[in-house]
């Protein structure tokens, strides 16, 4: 990404896919107000210029090659800079809402930077309608207004567990219809799925805030090369 800087201010963000004109001078207010007529036609009131204040008076046109073939120093000399993006404040958007990127020209270091502001954690709990909301006809007090992360994550766990159980439901159906015994390994697996589902839902429910939820879902690798996360996962059938 590139930025064009003029007099210490960013004026545009060239995409680098086409040429660019670097303005070297612009028409002033006096230029725009000047009465310039064709010789011998001063009384006819027909001015021969159509420029306005701020229009380009002189400029240098460059091909798009400046974005690929020129060095950074050569581009900087004509006011074109590669934007240096600072992602220090950028966070995982599963858990946070990031700000828009703010761009600035750093005159001390002669570079253009882009940076994020402070991210806002998404609500971990459901937001409910208040009495004021109800009075204004927006909803019923204590009903869910906005679903929080906990509710969404628990719904995902329930779906994962249901999918895991669906794979062996046919054993249950066969036993019901034909009295064929369910293998003990299948019974053990289905019990493990339900147990783990309950534990995962409890862990999510007990998380105190959004960072705590993020921690539950963050994978780490131990010295033996085993990768796990605090929340764990729904068991799979071996």
Buried (B, 14 or more C-beta within 10 A) or exposed (E): BBBBBEEEEBEEBBEBEEEBEBBEEBBEEEBBEEEEBEEEEEEEEEEEEEBEEEEEEEEEEBEBEBBEEBEEEEBBEBBBBBBBBEEEEBBEEEBBEBBEBEBEBEEEEEBBBBBBEEBEBBBBBBEBBBEEBBEEEEBEEEEEBEEBBBBEBBEEBEEBBEEBBEBBEEBBEEEEEEEEEEEEEBBEBBEBBBEBBEEBBEBBEEBEEBEBBBBBBEEEEEEEEEEEEEBEEBBEEE
